[in-house]
Amino acid sequence: MTTIAIIGAGGYEFPLTLASDFLSFESMHDARLVLMDIDGDRLARTERLVRRVRDAHGLPAEVVATTDRRAALDGADVVVVCFQVGGMEAYRLDVEIPRRYGLDQTVGDTLGPGGVMRGLRSMHALAPICADMREVCPHALLLQYANPMAVNCWFTSGEGIRTVGLCHSVQHTSALLADILGVEHSRWSFRGAGINHQAWLLECRRDGVDVIDELREAVRAYARGETPLVRDADDPYESDRERVRTAIMELTGFFQTESSHHASEYLPFFRRTPELVERYLPSRWDNFEIVSANDDDGQEALADALAAAPLRPSHEYAAVIADSLLTDTPRVIYGNVPNTGLITNLPDGCCVEVPCLVDRSGVQPTYVGDLPPACAGVNLGTIAVQGCAVEAYRQRSRSLVRAAIALDRLTGSVLTLDEIDRMTDELLAAQAAWLPALT
């Protein structure tokens, strides 16, 4: 029997979606799903909903819930991490404190002060998970969904844990570009590489024929409003016509894999002043406000939908990987893995996002070589922040926390060093309950 542990199972959407994904594959109909969270009430909700989906489809899978992390990990074959340390209270501090200093993050979970703080909290929770895994499931594969993706994967890989970070930005972006170009998805293929949220669509093909130049023209026309919207016009996440990513494409030559609102946090060109925000992102979109609205009713509705329809996997990679491990079905996924010479103009040891082959032998990253110079340049600035954040936790260093935040390009374009120091001190004081002691 395959044992799959989901750590952070009390969260919204991800745990229920991922559990249903696993159950959608015949190879895991009899799996043992172990749900773990430190919040017993929220854990009980997810357990009840997963059981509802399982029972509706008459599956023999065993569903177990526990607040004991070590017990959840004991004997696991696959471990999924999808927690948010500190919950909404910590997230509120991540975004509200920087805003008081004039720094507005649309998401604040990957880079910048919010991303660095979330990384510190996450690594502090991941460290004992890694210690337990080394003892009770040393051969398990850790599938990492918690943000900041690259920081967390960099850390757990360094702890000796076989880790693959999974994000859906590559899948979403490739589908978006096919729609902008008007290509049926069955005729569309692509190849990308880079780092999480800053990977690059390096090759795009229709029926095997290169269409990258045609795609660039289509993206420019889309950003100018000359072609119809391909997503929901009422959704501000989609309705700004990817002006930010189009500008990044003009800078680097290639389209990156994170949405314009989120990508606007990663570079200094789009959010430094209200005028720039209005130019590139006139529709306000705030992830903290959106996720604050999550509630149990939404989870009940999702469970009802999953129970009523035939089970099919979502666009997430976790269950696809587990099925390939069990059945030897060859597949290609995009994974966040240590850079072991895979991308030759990014530092060895950092976390890169590359195509990976998956079968019974495991997840096997593929060689990319050099990225285009401007793409690598953009990635290197982000990697500097990630590397400082990882070392800040390993060394328990307040000064490296400050350096990580100061090296963030948007932060440095808005705030002085003195302001960054004060903001960092305020963030660390406010979040001390979720952090290690720093010196």
Secondary structure, 3 states (H helix, E strand, C coil): CCEEEEECCCCCCHHHHHHHHHHCCHHHCCCEEEEECCCHHHHHHHHHHHHHHHHHCCCCCEEEEECCHHHHHCCCCEEEECCCCCHHHHHHHHHHHHHHCCCCCCCCCCCHHHHHHHHHHHHHHHHHHHHHHHHHCCCCEEEECCCCHHHHHHHHHHCCCCEEECCCHHHHHHHHHHHHHCCCHHHEEEEEEEECCEEEEEEEEECCEECHHHHHHHHHHHHCCCCCCCCCCCCHHHHCCCHHHHHHHHHHCCCECCCHHHHCCCCCCCCCCHHHHHHHCCCCCCHHHHHHCCCHHHHHHHHHHHHHCCCCCCCCCHHHHHHHHHHCCCEEEEEEEECCCCECCCCCCCEEEEEEEEECCEEEECCCECCCHHHHHHHHHHHHHHHHHHHHHHHCCHHHHHHHHHHCHHHHHHCCHHHHHHHHHHHHHHCHHHCCCCC
